[in-house]
Every structure is written in C-alpha cells, then in structure tokens.
Amino acid sequence: MIGPHDPDGPEIATAAVPERVSSWNLPNALTVLRILLVPLFGWLLLAEGGEDVGLRWWALVVFLVAIGTDWVDGHLARKHGLVTAFGKLMDPIADKALIGMALIGLSLLALLPWWVTVVILVREIGITLMRFVVIRRGVIPASRGGKLKTVLQAIGIAVVLAPLGGVLDTLGLWVMYAAAVVTVVTGIDYVRQAFARPGA
C-alpha cells in the first residue's frame, strides 16, 4: 500500500520532516485503525471456512476501507507536514500486515496459489527491513513500477475476495500473477538503488 513512508510511495525528503510534529495526529490514528482492522478482516475472511458469502462481502468491505485509510493518511501527512517517527515505523507495518493477512487467508482457502503469497511476502518483508536501514541516508524515490505493483496487489486481492466466481475469479488470479512479477522486479530495482546510494 502507498503510505507517507512507503518505499513504493511518494518520495519524502528526510530534511523536510518536521522535528516537533506530535505523533498524536490524524494520519497516525488512521494507521492504527488500519492495524486494528487486520484481525477483523482475517476473521471475516476465514470464518465458516470462507464459504459464507455474506462474510466474504464484509471482508471485502473491510479490506477496501483499510486501503482507503492508507491513501488518506499518506495524503494528509504530505499535505500538512505530519510525518513522524511513529508513522515511519508503523505505516509500512500496517500495510504489510493487511496485505499479508489477505494473501495468507486467500491461500488457506485455496483461492490463491501459495507460490504467489510466498513470492510477494518475501519481497515485501525483505524490502521493508531494508528500508529501515537505508532510510537514515534518505528516502529512495518512488518508481512507477512500485506504484503499479501496489495497485495490482490491491485490485487483484479485491477481485479474488469478491465471491462472484466464474470469469472474475480467473481475472483476479491473472492480476495477482502480474502483481507477483511486478513485485519481484520492483524489489530487485529497489535493492539496486539502495546499494548504489552513497554510503551503501
């Protein structure tokens, strides 16, 4: 997901981060809300073995709301200069927790191949850990590929989540296959940029 501190999101120069911004602000509250929505989303998805159509629709609604909070907190943080150390830490964790819960849940229900889940999660976790290392030297600019993989992941998960079946299920799977490929390519590019920076 694209947040104010996501390596696949918009660039924020380190020098532009205010030193006295309180962590008690709306963007951080939305990040916390996104984290709290993860277990609710997981329960709705996995309850009744994923066979309750009503719960599946509610799981989709919660997933879309969580994605919405990610966009809104990033927009507010950039617009009002509300970037904080708390947000830097928790925003990517919230994003990965939501995507991870969705991928693992869909694979447990046999709606998504495990190889897609493993490939995406290994990349996301690895790049997130690397981000905490390189962030001290500044933020690596977002790439179009990074934004594309975020959009593909969100759309693919949403389509697979929707209990519609038929052609849409197949479409959702192909979107997730494309997301996995773009996720790997952008991960390799991020590593290349990280090691090409001064002090790497």
C-alpha positions as semicolon CSV with decimal commas, in nm:
position;residue;x (nm);y (nm);z (nm)
1;M;0,000;0,000;0,000
2;I;0,113;0,356;-0,064
3;G;0,162;0,546;0,260
4;P;0,355;0,856;0,360
5;H;0,661;0,645;0,438
6;D;0,630;0,358;0,192
7;P;0,934;0,292;-0,029
8;D;0,689;0,233;-0,313
9;G;0,501;0,553;-0,238
10;P;0,578;0,921;-0,299
11;E;0,922;1,046;-0,204
12;I;0,962;1,249;0,114
13;A;1,296;1,415;0,166
14;T;1,445;1,347;0,507
15;A;1,532;1,711;0,559
16;A;1,167;1,807;0,511
17;V;1,046;1,604;0,810
18;P;0,945;1,842;1,092
19;E;1,124;1,779;1,420
20;R;0,840;1,871;1,655
21;V;0,540;1,706;1,493
22;S;0,328;1,528;1,754
23;S;0,259;1,160;1,698
24;W;-0,098;1,231;1,809
25;N;-0,237;1,323;1,469
26;L;-0,498;1,201;1,223
27;P;-0,263;1,021;0,980
28;N;-0,119;0,813;1,265
29;A;-0,469;0,745;1,402
30;L;-0,567;0,611;1,060
31;T;-0,255;0,392;1,057
32;V;-0,355;0,247;1,396
33;L;-0,709;0,194;1,267
34;R;-0,569;0,001;0,970
35;I;-0,376;-0,226;1,208
36;L;-0,689;-0,284;1,417
37;L;-0,887;-0,374;1,106
38;V;-0,645;-0,655;1,014
39;P;-0,771;-0,915;1,268
40;L;-1,133;-0,822;1,192
41;F;-1,066;-0,867;0,822
42;G;-0,894;-1,200;0,886
43;W;-1,185;-1,329;1,093
44;L;-1,443;-1,224;0,833
45;L;-1,242;-1,391;0,557
46;L;-1,171;-1,720;0,733
47;A;-1,494;-1,766;0,931
48;E;-1,704;-2,063;0,821
49;G;-1,417;-2,180;0,604
50;G;-1,469;-1,883;0,373
51;E;-1,795;-2,032;0,249
52;D;-2,028;-1,769;0,399
53;V;-2,096;-1,531;0,110
54;G;-2,215;-1,254;0,340
55;L;-1,898;-1,264;0,549
56;R;-1,686;-1,267;0,233
57;W;-1,854;-0,947;0,117
58;W;-1,794;-0,788;0,457
59;A;-1,430;-0,895;0,439
60;L;-1,405;-0,716;0,105
61;V;-1,563;-0,403;0,254
62;V;-1,318;-0,401;0,546
63;F;-1,025;-0,455;0,308
64;L;-1,133;-0,161;0,091
65;V;-1,182;0,062;0,396
66;A;-0,833;-0,029;0,519
67;I;-0,686;0,053;0,178
68;G;-0,874;0,382;0,188
69;T;-0,718;0,475;0,522
70;D;-0,375;0,409;0,370
71;W;-0,434;0,656;0,088
72;V;-0,592;0,916;0,320
73;D;-0,317;0,904;0,586
74;G;-0,049;0,941;0,319
75;H;-0,229;1,237;0,161
76;L;-0,281;1,414;0,494
77;A;0,076;1,354;0,611
78;R;0,221;1,502;0,291
79;K;-0,022;1,792;0,273
80;H;0,007;1,903;0,635
81;G;0,366;1,803;0,713
82;L;0,259;1,542;0,969
83;V;0,537;1,290;0,905
84;T;0,652;1,138;1,236
85;A;0,888;0,868;1,360
86;F;0,584;0,667;1,469
87;G;0,438;0,691;1,121
88;K;0,767;0,592;0,960
89;L;0,769;0,274;1,166
90;M;0,404;0,178;1,177
91;D;0,275;0,276;0,832
92;P;0,469;0,009;0,639
93;I;0,399;-0,245;0,914
94;A;0,025;-0,175;0,884
95;D;0,040;-0,209;0,506
96;K;0,229;-0,538;0,512
97;A;0,005;-0,678;0,787
98;L;-0,306;-0,608;0,579
99;I;-0,163;-0,745;0,254
100;G;-0,010;-1,042;0,437
101;M;-0,339;-1,132;0,606
102;A;-0,519;-1,110;0,272
103;L;-0,267;-1,325;0,085
104;I;-0,234;-1,589;0,356
105;G;-0,610;-1,603;0,410
106;L;-0,683;-1,644;0,039
107;S;-0,419;-1,917;0,011
108;L;-0,558;-2,101;0,316
109;L;-0,896;-2,100;0,141
110;A;-0,732;-2,231;-0,178
111;L;-0,839;-1,918;-0,365
112;L;-0,481;-1,810;-0,438
113;P;-0,175;-2,029;-0,510
114;W;0,073;-2,038;-0,223
115;W;0,364;-1,951;-0,454
116;V;0,208;-1,608;-0,520
117;T;0,171;-1,545;-0,147
118;V;0,526;-1,655;-0,067
119;V;0,685;-1,455;-0,350
120;I;0,503;-1,133;-0,260
121;L;0,554;-1,165;0,117
122;V;0,925;-1,244;0,091
123;R;0,975;-0,935;-0,127
124;E;0,759;-0,708;0,091
125;I;0,914;-0,813;0,421
126;G;1,267;-0,804;0,282
127;I;1,229;-0,458;0,131
128;T;1,060;-0,325;0,445
129;L;1,354;-0,443;0,658
130;M;1,598;-0,291;0,411
131;R;1,403;0,035;0,415
132;F;1,466;0,073;0,787
133;V;1,839;0,053;0,714
134;V;1,863;0,291;0,418
135;I;1,612;0,547;0,549
136;R;1,891;0,702;0,758
137;R;2,053;0,813;0,433
138;G;1,729;0,949;0,286
139;V;1,425;0,812;0,106
140;I;1,467;0,637;-0,227
141;P;1,234;0,798;-0,485
142;A;0,921;0,603;-0,572
143;S;0,921;0,431;-0,908
144;R;0,628;0,387;-1,142
145;G;0,676;0,014;-1,104
146;G;0,638;0,041;-0,727
147;K;0,311;0,226;-0,762
148;L;0,194;-0,024;-1,025
149;K;0,264;-0,325;-0,803
150;T;0,068;-0,161;-0,520
151;V;-0,232;-0,102;-0,745
152;L;-0,215;-0,453;-0,892
153;Q;-0,197;-0,613;-0,549
154;A;-0,497;-0,414;-0,423
155;I;-0,710;-0,481;-0,732
156;G;-0,613;-0,848;-0,753
157;I;-0,688;-0,915;-0,387
158;A;-1,019;-0,728;-0,405
159;V;-1,134;-0,923;-0,711
160;V;-1,034;-1,260;-0,562
161;L;-1,203;-1,165;-0,234
162;A;-1,536;-1,093;-0,404
163;P;-1,739;-1,417;-0,403
164;L;-1,851;-1,381;-0,764
165;G;-1,685;-1,683;-0,923
166;G;-1,651;-1,757;-1,291
167;V;-1,454;-1,526;-1,517
168;L;-1,390;-1,271;-1,241
169;D;-1,209;-1,530;-1,029
170;T;-0,985;-1,609;-1,324
171;L;-0,930;-1,239;-1,390
172;G;-0,837;-1,182;-1,026
173;L;-0,582;-1,464;-1,038
174;W;-0,417;-1,325;-1,351
175;V;-0,397;-0,982;-1,190
176;M;-0,226;-1,144;-0,890
177;Y;0,019;-1,326;-1,118
178;A;0,105;-0,991;-1,278
179;A;0,135;-0,836;-0,932
180;A;0,380;-1,107;-0,826
181;V;0,600;-1,044;-1,131
182;V;0,598;-0,665;-1,085
183;T;0,659;-0,710;-0,712
184;V;0,977;-0,910;-0,777
185;V;1,105;-0,673;-1,048
186;T;1,049;-0,362;-0,836
187;G;1,209;-0,535;-0,537
188;I;1,525;-0,602;-0,738
189;D;1,526;-0,239;-0,858
190;Y;1,488;-0,113;-0,500
191;V;1,786;-0,321;-0,384
192;R;1,990;-0,190;-0,677
193;Q;1,907;0,170;-0,588
194;A;1,981;0,111;-0,219
195;F;2,329;-0,025;-0,283
196;A;2,401;0,245;-0,543
197;R;2,348;0,525;-0,291
198;P;2,647;0,692;-0,120
199;G;2,746;0,513;0,200
200;A;2,590;0,185;0,092
